[in-house]
Amino acid sequence: MRLYAGALAALAAGIVDRAVAFNVNCNSNYASYYGQNSARNQKTLGEYCKSATEDVIILAFMNGFPNVILNFANACETTFNGSTVLHCPSIASDIKLCQSNGKAVLLSMGGAAGSYGFASEADGTKFADTVWNMYFKGSSNQRPFDNAVLDGVDLDIEGGASTGYTSFINQLRSHYKSDKKKTYYITGAPQCPYPDLYLGPALDNTWFDMVFVQFYNNYCGLNMYPSGFNFGDWDGWAKNKSANKNVKVFIGAPGSSSAASTGFVDGPTLDKIYKDTASKYSSLGGIMTWDVSQARTSGLADSIRATLNSERKCISGSGGGNGGTSSSGGSSSSGSSSGSSSGSSGSESGEESAAAATAPPVTLLGYIVALSMMGVLSWTVL
């Protein structure tokens, strides 16, 4: 039998990528925000999803609600006829590509700049119906991502009031439960000072699957490790106050020195902080960066992936999605949103969240091929 190296390499690469699909129950997930062109060299979403670097991609932002305003900088600039709502067919197709590669794709609401918030709890409930219809399994004459179905919503609330978010989450979760074939998630991106000023009540009273804590632009940032770095406060919240006692807390980091005013640390330093945190706190879910363009350009993304691969630990039967049940399905958080013209850039500050994709079993042939590529096994070709 004759074996060709190129075909084997392609087969093994595909199998290995699928084998590390996102699992919310692990401590080694990497989430990153996309859409604000922070590094001013933002590629298409699909380009980033071709690699196995990130597990969760958070689209930033829907920075206006309940009157919907979307902003993805140079990634999408077209609108529906007679409307100001963005229509993004290319992002829609890329969402499906990302999900097919085992990634979770979320939409972040809020950001450091925007016009958003609810006047009442009833407004939050009503807007959850709108979100379900526009981005999930409902129906609307304006679906920004056409028939693509997202894996969840991220709340990066950095202004306004706390009103309405608890009812928004509860109503959206009621929609999640109506779809038995897919798991959906809700995530948050609080600032590191605990408790969070805007999202605190919702964090304490509703079910979050992941929180991407922004450990930058504050006195408790990564640059203050070890004495001022307050991951322990968030671990205490996760275990004692969160409705979901298995919620995963992420270390939110700037993707480069220009991604935030303060808080950036280099790859080796972040590796040390992550491993120290993993040894102390079981709520750790991984690392989040603002944003993917910054982290990929600086090289920090590759360093993070290597760190997380070396420390992967997963638990079974906990997790969440759809309101607390543990299951598998399709697939962050925050910077400010401003950029709308091509080549423009949104402002920095942000972060992510995600849906699970269960990896198919690795076949014996695939395993053998992978070992041969790593030099563990040699071939005799007849």
C-alpha positions as CSV (number, residue, x, y, z in Angstrom):
1,M,0.0,0.0,0.0
2,R,1.4,3.4,-0.9
3,L,0.9,6.3,1.5
4,Y,1.3,9.9,0.5
5,A,2.6,12.4,3.0
6,G,0.6,15.4,1.9
7,A,-2.7,13.5,2.1
8,L,-1.8,12.0,5.5
9,A,-0.9,15.5,6.8
10,A,-4.2,17.0,5.7
11,L,-6.1,14.1,7.2
12,A,-4.3,14.2,10.5
13,A,-4.6,18.0,10.8
14,G,-8.3,17.8,10.3
15,I,-8.7,15.0,12.9
16,V,-6.6,16.8,15.5
17,D,-8.4,20.1,15.1
18,R,-11.8,18.4,15.5
19,A,-10.5,16.5,18.5
20,V,-10.0,19.7,20.6
21,A,-13.4,21.3,20.0
22,F,-14.7,23.7,22.6
23,N,-15.9,22.1,25.9
24,V,-17.2,24.5,28.5
25,N,-16.2,22.1,31.3
26,C,-12.5,22.6,30.7
27,N,-10.0,25.0,32.2
28,S,-8.1,25.5,28.9
29,N,-10.5,27.5,26.7
30,Y,-9.3,30.6,24.8
31,A,-11.9,33.3,23.9
32,S,-11.2,36.4,21.9
33,Y,-13.3,39.3,20.7
34,Y,-13.7,40.1,17.0
35,G,-15.1,43.0,15.1
36,Q,-13.6,46.3,16.3
37,N,-10.3,46.2,14.2
38,S,-8.4,47.3,17.3
39,A,-5.0,46.5,15.7
40,R,-6.1,48.2,12.4
41,N,-5.3,45.1,10.4
42,Q,-8.4,43.0,11.1
43,K,-8.9,40.0,8.8
44,T,-12.2,38.3,8.0
45,L,-13.7,36.2,10.7
46,G,-13.2,33.1,8.5
47,E,-9.5,33.7,8.3
48,Y,-9.2,33.6,12.1
49,C,-11.4,30.5,12.3
50,K,-9.2,28.5,9.9
51,S,-6.7,27.8,12.8
52,A,-7.3,26.0,16.1
53,T,-6.0,28.9,18.1
54,E,-9.2,30.2,19.6
55,D,-12.1,28.2,21.1
56,V,-14.6,31.0,21.4
57,I,-15.1,34.0,19.2
58,I,-17.2,36.9,20.5
59,L,-18.6,39.3,17.9
60,A,-18.3,42.9,19.1
61,F,-20.6,44.7,19.3
62,M,-24.3,45.2,19.4
63,N,-23.7,48.6,21.1
64,G,-27.2,49.9,20.8
65,F,-30.3,48.4,22.3
66,P,-33.3,48.1,22.6
67,N,-33.0,50.2,19.4
68,V,-30.6,47.8,17.6
69,I,-27.3,49.3,16.6
70,L,-24.5,46.9,15.4
71,N,-20.9,47.9,14.8
72,F,-18.2,45.6,13.4
73,A,-15.9,48.3,11.9
74,N,-14.5,47.2,8.5
75,A,-15.9,43.7,8.8
76,C,-19.5,44.8,7.8
77,E,-20.7,48.1,6.5
78,T,-23.9,47.2,4.5
79,T,-27.4,47.7,5.9
80,F,-30.9,46.4,5.1
81,N,-32.7,48.6,2.6
82,G,-34.3,51.5,4.3
83,S,-32.8,50.6,7.7
84,T,-29.7,51.4,9.8
85,V,-29.4,47.8,10.9
86,L,-26.3,46.0,9.5
87,H,-26.7,43.1,7.1
88,C,-23.6,41.0,7.1
89,P,-23.8,38.0,4.7
90,S,-20.0,37.4,4.8
91,I,-19.9,37.3,8.6
92,A,-22.9,34.9,8.4
93,S,-21.0,32.4,6.2
94,D,-17.9,32.8,8.4
95,I,-20.0,32.0,11.5
96,K,-20.9,28.7,10.0
97,L,-17.3,28.0,9.1
98,C,-16.2,28.8,12.7
99,Q,-18.9,26.5,14.1
100,S,-18.0,23.7,11.7
101,N,-14.4,23.9,13.0
102,G,-15.6,23.4,16.6
103,K,-15.7,27.0,17.8
104,A,-18.4,28.8,19.7
105,V,-19.6,32.1,18.3
106,L,-21.3,34.7,20.6
107,L,-22.6,38.2,20.1
108,S,-21.5,40.8,22.7
109,M,-24.0,43.4,23.8
110,G,-22.7,46.7,25.2
111,G,-19.1,47.8,25.1
112,A,-17.3,50.8,26.4
113,A,-19.2,53.2,24.1
114,G,-22.7,53.0,22.8
115,S,-26.4,53.8,23.5
116,Y,-27.8,50.9,25.4
117,G,-29.8,49.9,28.4
118,F,-33.3,49.1,29.7
119,A,-35.8,51.4,31.4
120,S,-37.6,48.5,33.1
121,E,-37.5,44.8,33.7
122,A,-40.3,44.5,31.1
123,D,-38.1,46.1,28.5
124,G,-35.5,43.5,29.2
125,T,-38.0,40.7,28.7
126,K,-39.3,42.1,25.5
127,F,-35.8,42.6,24.0
128,A,-34.9,39.0,24.7
129,D,-37.6,38.0,22.3
130,T,-36.1,40.4,19.7
131,V,-32.6,38.9,20.1
132,W,-34.0,35.3,19.8
133,N,-35.7,36.3,16.6
134,M,-32.8,38.2,15.0
135,Y,-29.9,35.9,15.9
136,F,-31.1,32.5,17.0
137,K,-34.0,30.1,16.0
138,G,-36.8,32.7,15.8
139,S,-37.9,34.6,12.7
140,S,-37.5,38.3,11.7
141,N,-37.4,40.2,8.5
142,Q,-34.1,41.6,9.6
143,R,-31.6,38.9,10.5
144,P,-28.1,40.5,10.4
145,F,-26.5,37.1,9.9
146,D,-29.2,35.6,7.7
147,N,-29.9,31.9,8.6
148,A,-26.7,31.5,10.7
149,V,-27.6,30.7,14.3
150,L,-25.3,32.0,17.1
151,D,-24.3,30.0,20.1
152,G,-25.0,32.6,22.7
153,V,-24.9,36.2,24.0
154,D,-22.2,38.0,25.9
155,L,-23.0,41.0,28.2
156,D,-20.3,43.6,28.3
157,I,-22.2,46.3,30.2
158,E,-19.9,49.2,31.0
159,G,-22.4,52.0,31.4
160,G,-26.0,52.9,32.2
161,A,-27.9,51.0,34.9
162,S,-28.3,47.4,36.0
163,T,-32.1,47.5,35.3
164,G,-33.5,44.8,33.0
165,Y,-30.6,42.4,32.5
166,T,-31.9,39.8,34.9
167,S,-35.3,39.6,33.1
168,F,-33.5,39.7,29.8
169,I,-31.4,36.6,30.7
170,N,-34.3,34.7,32.2
171,Q,-36.5,35.3,29.1
172,L,-33.7,34.4,26.7
173,R,-33.0,31.2,28.6
174,S,-36.7,30.3,28.2
175,H,-36.1,30.5,24.4
176,Y,-32.9,28.5,24.7
177,K,-34.9,25.7,26.3
178,S,-37.3,25.6,23.4
179,D,-34.6,24.2,21.2
180,K,-33.7,20.7,22.3
181,K,-31.1,20.1,19.6
182,K,-28.6,22.8,20.4
183,T,-26.9,24.2,23.5
184,Y,-26.7,28.0,24.0
185,Y,-24.8,30.1,26.4
186,I,-24.9,33.4,28.3
187,T,-21.6,35.0,29.3
188,G,-20.6,38.3,30.9
189,A,-17.6,40.5,30.8
190,P,-17.4,42.4,34.1
191,Q,-14.6,44.7,35.1
192,C,-12.2,43.2,37.6
193,P,-13.3,45.3,40.7
194,Y,-15.8,43.1,42.6
195,P,-18.7,43.4,42.6
196,D,-19.3,44.7,39.1
197,L,-21.2,48.0,39.2
198,Y,-23.5,47.3,36.2
199,L,-23.7,43.6,35.9
200,G,-23.6,42.6,39.6
201,P,-27.3,42.0,40.3
202,A,-27.6,39.8,37.1
203,L,-24.5,37.9,37.9
204,D,-25.8,37.1,41.4
205,N,-29.4,36.2,40.3
206,T,-29.2,34.5,36.9
207,W,-27.4,31.6,35.3
208,F,-24.1,32.5,33.6
209,D,-22.0,29.8,31.9
210,M,-18.8,31.9,31.7
211,V,-17.5,35.2,32.8
212,F,-14.7,37.0,31.0
213,V,-13.3,39.2,33.7
214,Q,-11.4,42.2,32.4
215,F,-8.2,42.2,34.3
216,Y,-7.0,45.5,32.7
217,N,-7.6,49.2,32.8
218,N,-8.1,48.9,36.6
219,Y,-6.2,48.6,39.9
220,C,-6.8,44.8,40.0
221,G,-5.3,44.1,36.6
222,L,-2.7,41.6,35.5
223,N,0.1,44.2,35.9
224,M,-0.7,44.2,39.6
225,Y,0.0,40.4,40.0
226,P,0.4,38.9,42.5
227,S,-0.7,41.3,45.3
228,G,-3.3,43.3,43.5
229,F,-4.6,40.6,41.1
230,N,-8.0,39.7,42.5
231,F,-9.0,36.5,40.8
232,G,-9.8,35.1,44.2
233,D,-12.7,37.5,44.6
234,W,-14.2,36.1,41.4
235,D,-13.6,32.5,42.4
236,G,-15.4,33.3,45.7
237,W,-18.4,34.7,43.7
238,A,-18.4,31.6,41.5
239,K,-18.6,29.2,44.4
240,N,-20.7,31.1,46.8
241,K,-23.0,33.6,45.1
242,S,-23.4,32.5,41.4
243,A,-26.6,30.7,40.5
244,N,-24.3,28.3,38.5
245,K,-21.8,26.9,41.0
246,N,-19.9,25.5,38.1
247,V,-19.6,28.8,36.2
248,K,-16.2,29.2,34.5
249,V,-14.2,32.4,35.2
250,F,-11.7,33.5,32.5
251,I,-8.6,35.7,32.9
252,G,-9.2,38.6,30.6
253,A,-6.1,40.1,29.1
254,P,-5.1,42.8,26.6
255,G,-3.9,41.2,23.3
256,S,-1.0,43.6,23.1
257,S,0.5,46.7,24.8
258,S,-1.7,48.9,22.6
259,A,-4.9,47.0,23.4
260,A,-5.5,48.6,26.8
261,S,-4.2,51.5,28.8
262,T,-2.9,49.2,31.6
263,G,-2.8,45.5,32.3
264,F,-0.8,44.1,29.4
265,V,1.7,41.3,30.3
266,D,3.8,39.3,27.9
267,G,3.4,35.7,27.1
268,P,5.8,34.2,29.7
269,T,4.3,36.4,32.5
270,L,0.7,35.4,31.5
271,D,1.8,31.8,31.4
272,K,3.0,32.1,35.0
273,I,-0.2,33.9,36.2
274,Y,-2.4,31.3,34.5
275,K,-0.6,28.3,36.0
276,D,-0.5,29.8,39.4
277,T,-4.3,30.6,39.2
278,A,-5.1,27.1,37.9
279,S,-3.3,25.6,40.9
280,K,-5.4,27.6,43.4
281,Y,-8.9,28.1,41.8
282,S,-11.0,25.4,40.3
283,S,-13.4,27.9,38.7
284,L,-10.8,28.9,36.1
285,G,-12.1,28.4,32.6
286,G,-9.2,29.8,30.5
287,I,-8.1,33.1,29.0
288,M,-9.9,35.8,27.1
289,T,-8.2,38.5,25.0
290,W,-9.2,41.9,23.6
291,D,-9.1,41.5,20.8
292,V,-8.2,38.8,18.2
293,S,-6.5,41.3,15.8
294,Q,-4.2,42.5,18.6
295,A,-3.4,39.1,20.1
296,R,-2.7,37.5,16.7
297,T,-0.5,40.4,15.6
298,S,1.5,40.5,18.8
299,G,2.0,36.8,18.9
300,L,0.3,36.5,22.3
301,A,-2.4,34.3,20.9
302,D,0.1,31.5,20.0
303,S,1.7,31.8,23.4
304,I,-1.7,31.5,25.1
305,R,-2.7,28.5,23.0
306,A,0.6,26.7,24.1
307,T,0.0,27.5,27.7
308,L,-3.6,26.3,27.7
309,N,-2.7,23.1,25.8
310,S,-0.2,22.3,28.5
311,E,-2.7,22.6,31.4
312,R,-5.9,21.1,30.0
313,K,-8.2,19.6,32.6
314,C,-11.9,18.9,32.2
315,I,-14.7,17.9,34.5
316,S,-17.8,16.0,33.5
317,G,-21.4,16.5,34.2
318,S,-21.3,20.2,35.3
319,G,-21.1,23.1,32.9
320,G,-24.4,24.6,31.8
321,G,-26.1,26.1,28.8
322,N,-29.8,26.4,28.3
323,G,-30.2,27.1,32.0
324,G,-28.1,24.7,33.8
325,T,-28.2,21.4,32.0
326,S,-24.9,20.0,30.7
327,S,-25.0,19.1,27.1
328,S,-23.2,19.8,23.9
329,G,-24.0,21.9,20.9
330,G,-22.8,24.5,18.5
331,S,-20.4,27.2,19.8
332,S,-16.4,37.0,25.4
333,S,-15.5,40.5,26.1
334,S,-15.2,44.0,25.6
335,G,-13.8,46.9,23.9
336,S,-15.6,50.0,22.9
337,S,-17.2,50.2,19.6
338,S,-16.7,53.0,17.2
339,G,-15.2,52.2,13.8
340,S,-17.6,52.0,10.9
341,S,-15.6,52.9,7.7
342,S,-13.2,50.5,6.0
343,G,-9.9,50.5,7.8
344,S,-11.4,52.2,10.8
345,S,-10.8,50.9,14.3
346,G,-13.1,50.5,17.3
347,S,-11.7,51.6,20.6
348,E,-10.2,49.2,23.0
349,S,-11.3,47.5,26.3
350,G,-13.0,44.4,25.7
351,E,-13.7,40.6,25.9
352,E,-16.2,36.9,25.1
353,S,-18.5,33.5,25.5
354,A,-19.5,30.3,23.8
355,A,-21.3,27.2,22.8
356,A,-20.0,23.7,22.9
357,A,-19.3,21.4,20.0
358,T,-18.7,17.8,20.8
359,A,-15.8,16.4,18.9
360,P,-16.2,13.2,16.9
361,P,-14.2,10.3,18.1
362,V,-10.7,10.1,16.8
363,T,-10.3,7.0,14.5
364,L,-7.5,4.5,14.9
365,L,-6.2,5.5,11.5
366,G,-6.2,9.1,12.4
367,Y,-4.4,8.4,15.6
368,I,-1.7,6.5,13.8
369,V,-1.3,9.2,11.2
370,A,-1.0,11.9,13.9
371,L,1.7,9.8,15.7
372,S,3.6,9.3,12.5
373,M,3.6,13.1,11.8
374,M,5.1,13.7,15.3
375,G,7.8,11.2,14.6
376,V,6.5,8.7,17.3
377,L,5.8,6.1,14.6
378,S,7.6,5.3,11.4
379,W,6.1,3.8,8.3
380,T,7.1,0.8,6.1
381,V,5.8,1.5,2.6
382,L,5.2,-1.6,0.5
